[in-house]
Amino acid sequence: MEKNRILLLEDDISLIDGLQYSLKKNGFQLQTAHSLEEGRRLLFGENGGFDLLLLDVSLPDGTGFSLCEEVRRRESSIPIIFLTAADEETSIIRGLDGGGDDYITKPFRLGELCSRIRAQLRRSVGTVPEREELRSGSLRVDLAAGRAYLKEQPLELTAAEYRLLCLLMKNEGRTLPRGRILDVLWDGNGSFVDDNTLSVYIRRLREKIERNPSRPERLLTVRGIGYRWQGAAGEDMQGKGG
């Protein structure tokens, strides 16, 4: 079985050593770059073809954000996970809005990182280049800008609410198990979102997009399983802020 190729862009030698050992032990093939320029040469050179990128945010000659944005401009759907020592919400949002799929805050458990890598690789199988926009009735998501609108009025969403909305809209008409949703959403401390927190996100999102949050028409609960995005419903709903 062919090993998944991972490109690690990181300048911390001690962290690189630990990741090389752990990822190899977990069946991944790892190649490392210590600077933004070296990462670009490896990624866009003739020996590219990586299955996933691990990008440090702070590098000697720039940031991982810029490489991520360049990858997305080339319409590549390769999964990207940010490694960051900065847990400020602005850094997290910038990484996700710039095209990142996930982030993990240093210091992190290697086992958790491997779980996240596997989750991203599973989701990347058979994907197509990201659409620029999602639409569902009067609800619109501008993926390039990372903003959502209801009746062209901007919705004030947290990073987690935005990711949850995108996930649901991309899977319109499909019931997503709670475990599948939990596999995508991560909280601001780099740890798994638990089931109770997911319920809070669902409730808050409904308050912003539903005409009557207690009787949802778009974001439906499928009891015992998870949630389903019903699509265009209730065109007379009013946009709400956060």
Solvent accessible surface area in square Angstrom, and as a share of the most:
residue,aa,sasa,rsa
1,M,237,1.06
2,E,156,0.70
3,K,100,0.43
4,N,54,0.28
5,R,49,0.18
6,I,0,0.00
7,L,0,0.00
8,L,0,0.00
9,L,0,0.00
10,E,1,0.00
11,D,58,0.30
12,D,62,0.32
13,I,101,0.51
14,S,85,0.55
15,L,37,0.18
16,I,7,0.03
17,D,82,0.42
18,G,29,0.28
19,L,0,0.00
20,Q,75,0.33
21,Y,152,0.58
22,S,12,0.07
23,L,1,0.00
24,K,145,0.61
25,K,151,0.64
26,N,57,0.29
27,G,35,0.34
28,F,12,0.05
29,Q,89,0.40
30,L,35,0.18
31,Q,70,0.31
32,T,24,0.14
33,A,0,0.00
34,H,71,0.32
35,S,28,0.18
36,L,24,0.12
37,E,84,0.38
38,E,47,0.21
39,G,0,0.00
40,R,75,0.28
41,R,146,0.53
42,L,42,0.21
43,L,21,0.11
44,F,61,0.26
45,G,36,0.35
46,E,173,0.78
47,N,114,0.59
48,G,11,0.11
49,G,66,0.63
50,F,17,0.07
51,D,52,0.27
52,L,0,0.00
53,L,0,0.00
54,L,0,0.00
55,L,0,0.00
56,D,8,0.04
57,V,19,0.11
58,S,78,0.50
59,L,18,0.09
60,P,96,0.60
61,D,72,0.37
62,G,30,0.29
63,T,44,0.26
64,G,0,0.00
65,F,12,0.05
66,S,45,0.29
67,L,1,0.01
68,C,1,0.00
69,E,55,0.25
70,E,24,0.11
71,V,2,0.01
72,R,56,0.20
73,R,170,0.62
74,R,134,0.49
75,E,125,0.56
76,S,41,0.26
77,S,47,0.30
78,I,23,0.11
79,P,6,0.04
80,I,0,0.00
81,I,0,0.00
82,F,4,0.02
83,L,0,0.00
84,T,5,0.03
85,A,79,0.61
86,A,37,0.29
87,D,78,0.40
88,E,97,0.44
89,E,102,0.46
90,T,107,0.62
91,S,28,0.18
92,I,13,0.07
93,I,57,0.29
94,R,121,0.44
95,G,3,0.03
96,L,20,0.10
97,D,50,0.26
98,G,19,0.18
99,G,22,0.21
100,G,10,0.10
101,D,53,0.27
102,D,0,0.00
103,Y,5,0.02
104,I,1,0.00
105,T,20,0.12
106,K,48,0.20
107,P,138,0.87
108,F,35,0.15
109,R,159,0.58
110,L,65,0.32
111,G,52,0.50
112,E,15,0.07
113,L,0,0.00
114,C,3,0.02
115,S,49,0.31
116,R,0,0.00
117,I,0,0.00
118,R,95,0.35
119,A,1,0.01
120,Q,11,0.05
121,L,20,0.10
122,R,147,0.54
123,R,55,0.20
124,S,29,0.18
125,V,124,0.71
126,G,77,0.74
127,T,67,0.39
128,V,111,0.64
129,P,73,0.46
130,E,102,0.46
131,R,131,0.48
132,E,141,0.63
133,E,63,0.28
134,L,4,0.02
135,R,145,0.53
136,S,5,0.03
137,G,36,0.34
138,S,22,0.14
139,L,0,0.00
140,R,36,0.13
141,V,0,0.00
142,D,38,0.20
143,L,26,0.13
144,A,86,0.67
145,A,59,0.45
146,G,10,0.09
147,R,87,0.32
148,A,2,0.01
149,Y,45,0.17
150,L,0,0.00
151,K,77,0.33
152,E,96,0.43
153,Q,105,0.47
154,P,60,0.38
155,L,2,0.01
156,E,94,0.42
157,L,37,0.18
158,T,59,0.35
159,A,18,0.14
160,A,9,0.07
161,E,3,0.01
162,Y,29,0.11
163,R,30,0.11
164,L,0,0.00
165,L,0,0.00
166,C,11,0.06
167,L,16,0.08
168,L,1,0.01
169,M,11,0.05
170,K,82,0.35
171,N,15,0.08
172,E,86,0.38
173,G,52,0.50
174,R,146,0.53
175,T,49,0.28
176,L,4,0.02
177,P,64,0.40
178,R,56,0.20
179,G,49,0.47
180,R,75,0.27
181,I,0,0.00
182,L,36,0.18
183,D,36,0.19
184,V,21,0.12
185,L,0,0.00
186,W,2,0.01
187,D,35,0.18
188,G,39,0.38
189,N,119,0.61
190,G,6,0.06
191,S,44,0.28
192,F,103,0.43
193,V,6,0.03
194,D,82,0.42
195,D,69,0.36
196,N,120,0.61
197,T,44,0.26
198,L,0,0.00
199,S,47,0.30
200,V,42,0.24
201,Y,27,0.10
202,I,3,0.02
203,R,128,0.47
204,R,111,0.41
205,L,0,0.00
206,R,34,0.12
207,E,79,0.36
208,K,22,0.09
209,I,0,0.00
210,E,0,0.00
211,R,115,0.42
212,N,63,0.32
213,P,45,0.28
214,S,96,0.62
215,R,187,0.68
216,P,35,0.22
217,E,52,0.23
218,R,0,0.00
219,L,0,0.00
220,L,38,0.19
221,T,63,0.36
222,V,32,0.18
223,R,214,0.78
224,G,90,0.87
225,I,92,0.47
226,G,3,0.03
227,Y,11,0.04
228,R,67,0.25
229,W,1,0.00
230,Q,89,0.40
231,G,0,0.00
232,A,68,0.53
233,A,23,0.18
234,G,18,0.17
235,E,93,0.41
236,D,80,0.42
237,M,0,0.00
238,Q,118,0.52
239,G,31,0.30
240,K,77,0.33
241,G,50,0.48
242,G,85,0.82
